[in-house]
Amino acid sequence: MNQAKNVLQTVKGLLKQHKINYAQVAAHLSLSESSVKRSFSQGQISLKRLIKVCELMDLDLVDLLQVMQSQNDDIVQLTHEQEQIIVSDIKFLLVTVCACNHWSFSEIIETYNIEEAELVQMLLRLERNDLLSLLPENKIKLKISPHFHWIKNGPIQQFFEQHIQQDFWQSQFNGPGEVRLLVNGMLSKTANENMQKQINRLKQQFTLLSEQDRHLPMGERHGTTLLIGMRPWELKLFEDLRRHQNLKVYT
């Protein structure tokens, strides 16, 4: 694949992540949708237009290049069956999460109550699923993309969702490294979509920072969770006080 087609293949993937279609790209570039499709299929786009497409996703060219450098044949997502197997064993899930967060063999052993032989067996299981390679001296080489993610509403996401409600939110969020924001207002559909783009950009920034920090010693890194939610919503107590049913539909 030549460089131009490689760039556009990356851009197409990012557009899909941002839920931006060709019609929206065409409107942003003041072109016809057919012209945009032709440019993407032929791998031909000017730098000026490429920059404008990046702006539509609230990305800089630097962000695009970083994504390109990280994309190769690495795994971006497991199958539903693979996730189901992982989540069915809490120790196996723990080891999988640690490995995906660049923990070394010795760091896992020193931190958790897992025997060496047991850990080797679990890492070999992950190797058979092409998630990693277990090298001599038990060195772990990941085979996943920095943009690896669990299946949306898949087994692993559902597992963490259950525990988020009873564990994650049980905090005042006033300690070091903690923050909780609650913002309420009236947004149009356009403003809502723009806000979602900003949130996606924040997610990408979190991923990039995590990737940059993975070479730091374990003592300088902390398992960190970022959870953001936004949806058209009214407090049930307020809804019950309405004189008439709210007939507005978000579409």
C-alpha angles and dihedrals in degrees: 000000000000122000096258093051090045090054093049093046088056091046091051090053092050092047089054091050090051091046091238116148131204092260091060091047090050092051091049091051094040090238135121118267090240090056091053092048090049092050091051095045093047095042093236122133134138121242090242092056092043090055090050092051089051089050089055087061092041089246133134123222086250089060090050093051092049090054091048093051091052096048118090133115092313119128116265098181141007126230122262090250092052092050091048091054092048096048093048090071116051094202091049090049090050092051091046092052092046092049092048088052091054099254114163124233092253093047091055092048093047094048105039137043095252124127120231095243090048092051092049090054092051093047090050088053089054089047090055087055090053091242093123146346120243105216131192115296087028095283112165119221113187120220096193129106119249083243093057111141139177119252112277106257088355126142096279095044090049090051092054092042089060092052096041090067095051100032118019097050094047091099139088088224092223099114129099112297093012129117135164124186129191117187126173129185147122115280132181119228089257092051090047091053091048090051090051090054090053090050091051089051089052089052090053091049090051090052093049093049091048090051092048092050097048092094093058119101115272090246090064096049128073130195102253131188125199114194122179128172131182130170141142100273143152125201108257090231089058093043090056090058095056115120090213132022114269104250097179112120123199107224 
